[in-house]
């Protein structure tokens, strides 16, 4: 779990779920029980989750702290569950479907790449549309494929549609000889700041300060 994910969990996902469910956000024991069930099972709806949570059942995987969340799969499961408990329909649709959460993240990353490309290209959105059209022969002139139509599912032994787009856009930006960023002489950090997207470079990671109200 990254520092940013810790902050979002404690400052957004968990308090929002508590507000809807009438729970005390400072109830650490309840929080860990909820997180334990979230990573142990795939739930179809809020009622099913609450029935199990309020029973005497114990989850097969018991977390002793939120730091025990291990990897992207755990984070996706926890986020989807807490959004479901906060009556967030988008989050509920991702419960038990890690592919949906991954697709959402990849689309967000692509949109950030497009913002960066827009620093150097007059029609970044048009460039994205052309890449999608050229790579994936589907849709029609009247109804072309869009970013939201692409999936995160591998295509046989090939990367998913979204992964292919990310790699292509990455090359357009960062290729050592032809990359738009490289030719402009910008660092990745400077490019991200100019484009107004989150920067995960070592320079930015080193200055993040996380202040927590209580231990996990």
C-alpha positions in Angstrom: 0.0 0.0 0.0 1.4 3.4 -1.0 1.3 6.5 1.1 -1.3 8.0 -1.2 -3.5 4.9 -0.8 -3.2 5.0 3.0 -4.3 8.6 3.0 -7.2 8.0 0.6 -8.4 4.9 2.6 -8.4 6.8 5.9 -9.5 10.2 4.7 -12.1 9.2 2.0 -13.1 5.6 1.5 -13.5 4.6 5.1 -15.1 7.8 6.4 -17.6 7.9 3.5 -18.6 4.3 4.2 -19.0 5.0 7.9 -21.2 8.1 7.2 -23.6 6.0 5.2 -23.6 3.0 7.5 -23.7 5.0 10.7 -20.4 3.6 12.0 -17.8 5.4 14.0 -14.8 6.1 11.8 -12.4 5.8 14.7 -13.6 2.2 15.4 -10.3 0.5 14.5 -11.6 -3.0 15.3 -14.6 -2.6 13.0 -12.4 -1.1 10.2 -10.1 -4.1 10.3 -13.0 -6.5 10.3 -14.5 -4.8 7.3 -11.2 -4.8 5.4 -10.6 -8.5 6.3 -14.0 -9.5 4.8 -13.3 -7.2 1.8 -10.1 -9.1 0.8 -11.5 -12.5 1.7 -14.6 -12.7 -0.4 -16.3 -11.4 -3.6 -19.6 -9.8 -2.7 -22.5 -9.3 -5.0 -24.2 -6.5 -3.1 -24.2 -4.5 0.1 -26.8 -6.6 1.9 -24.8 -9.8 1.4 -21.7 -8.1 2.8 -23.5 -6.6 5.9 -25.1 -9.9 6.7 -21.8 -11.7 6.9 -20.1 -8.8 8.7 -22.8 -8.8 11.4 -22.7 -12.6 11.8 -20.4 -14.6 14.0 -18.4 -15.7 11.1 -14.7 -15.0 10.9 -13.0 -14.2 7.6 -10.4 -16.7 6.4 -7.9 -13.8 6.1 -7.7 -11.6 9.2 -5.8 -8.3 8.9 -4.0 -7.0 11.9 -3.5 -3.6 10.3 -4.2 -1.9 7.0 -0.5 -2.3 6.3 -1.3 -6.0 5.7 -3.0 -5.1 2.5 -0.8 -6.7 -0.1 -0.7 -5.5 -3.7 -3.1 -4.0 -6.2 -5.6 -6.8 -5.9 -6.2 -6.1 -2.2 -6.4 -2.4 -2.8 -9.0 -2.8 -5.6 -11.0 -5.2 -3.4 -11.0 -2.8 -0.4 -11.8 0.3 -2.6 -14.7 -1.5 -4.4 -16.1 -2.7 -1.1 -16.0 0.6 0.7 -17.4 2.4 -2.3 -20.3 -0.1 -2.3 -20.9 0.6 1.4 -20.9 4.3 0.7 -23.6 3.7 -1.9 -21.3 4.5 -4.8 -22.7 2.6 -7.7 -19.5 2.8 -9.7 -17.6 1.1 -6.9 -20.3 -1.5 -6.4 -19.9 -2.5 -10.0 -16.3 -3.3 -9.4 -16.8 -5.6 -6.4 -15.4 -9.1 -7.2 -14.2 -7.8 -10.6 -10.5 -6.8 -10.4 -10.4 -6.5 -14.2 -12.8 -3.6 -14.0 -10.7 -1.8 -11.5 -7.6 -2.4 -13.6 -9.3 -1.1 -16.7 -10.4 2.1 -14.8 -6.8 2.7 -13.7 -5.4 2.1 -17.2 -7.9 4.6 -18.7 -6.9 7.2 -16.1 -3.3 6.6 -17.0 -4.0 7.0 -20.7 -5.9 10.3 -20.1 -2.9 11.6 -18.2 -0.7 10.6 -21.1 -3.0 12.5 -23.5 -2.7 15.6 -21.3 1.1 15.3 -21.5 1.0 14.8 -25.3 -1.2 17.9 -25.6 1.8 20.0 -24.4 3.6 19.1 -27.6 0.8 18.1 -30.1 -2.0 20.3 -31.4 -4.6 17.5 -31.4 -3.7 14.9 -28.7 -7.3 13.6 -28.5 -7.3 13.1 -32.3 -4.0 11.3 -32.0 -5.5 8.9 -29.4 -8.5 8.3 -31.6 -6.3 7.5 -34.6 -4.2 5.0 -32.5 -7.4 3.3 -31.4 -8.8 3.2 -34.9 -5.5 1.9 -36.4 -4.8 -0.7 -33.8 -8.2 -2.2 -33.3 -10.3 -2.9 -36.4 -13.7 -2.6 -34.9 -16.5 -0.1 -34.7 -17.5 2.0 -37.7 -16.9 5.5 -39.1 -20.2 6.5 -37.6 -19.6 4.8 -34.3 -15.8 4.4 -33.8 -14.3 2.7 -30.8 -13.5 5.0 -27.9 -11.2 4.6 -24.9 -14.2 3.4 -22.8 -14.8 0.6 -25.3 -11.3 -0.9 -24.7 -10.7 -3.6 -22.1 -7.9 -4.7 -19.8 -8.3 -8.4 -20.7 -5.2 -10.0 -22.5 -5.8 -10.9 -26.1 -4.4 -14.4 -26.2 -0.7 -14.0 -25.6 -0.8 -10.3 -26.5 -1.3 -7.4 -24.0 -4.8 -6.0 -23.5 -6.1 -3.2 -25.7 -5.6 -0.7 -23.0 -2.0 -1.9 -22.3 -1.2 -1.6 -26.0 -2.5 2.0 -26.1 -0.4 2.9 -23.0 2.7 1.5 -24.6 2.1 3.3 -27.9 1.5 6.7 -26.1 4.6 6.0 -23.9 6.7 5.6 -27.0 5.3 8.8 -28.5 6.3 10.7 -25.4 9.5 9.0 -24.2 11.3 7.3 -27.2 15.0 8.3 -26.9 15.1 9.6 -30.5 11.6 10.6 -31.4 9.8 11.1 -28.2 7.9 14.4 -28.0 9.0 15.0 -24.4 12.6 14.1 -25.2 12.8 16.4 -28.2 11.4 19.2 -26.1 14.1 18.7 -23.5 11.7 18.3 -20.6 12.2 15.9 -17.7 9.3 13.6 -16.8 8.8 15.7 -13.6 8.6 19.0 -15.5 6.3 17.5 -18.1 3.9 16.2 -15.5 3.8 19.5 -13.6 3.2 21.4 -16.9 0.4 19.0 -17.8 -1.2 19.1 -14.4 -1.1 15.4 -13.8 0.2 13.5 -10.7 3.9 12.9 -10.8 5.3 9.7 -9.3 9.0 10.4 -9.9 11.5 10.0 -7.1 11.7 13.7 -6.6 8.0 14.0 -5.9 7.8 10.8 -3.8 10.6 12.0 -1.6 8.6 15.1 -0.5 5.3 13.4 0.3 4.4 13.8 4.0 1.7 11.6 5.5 0.1 12.6 8.7 -2.3 10.1 10.2 -4.7 10.6 13.0 -4.0 7.2 14.5 -2.0 4.0 13.6 -3.4 1.5 11.2 
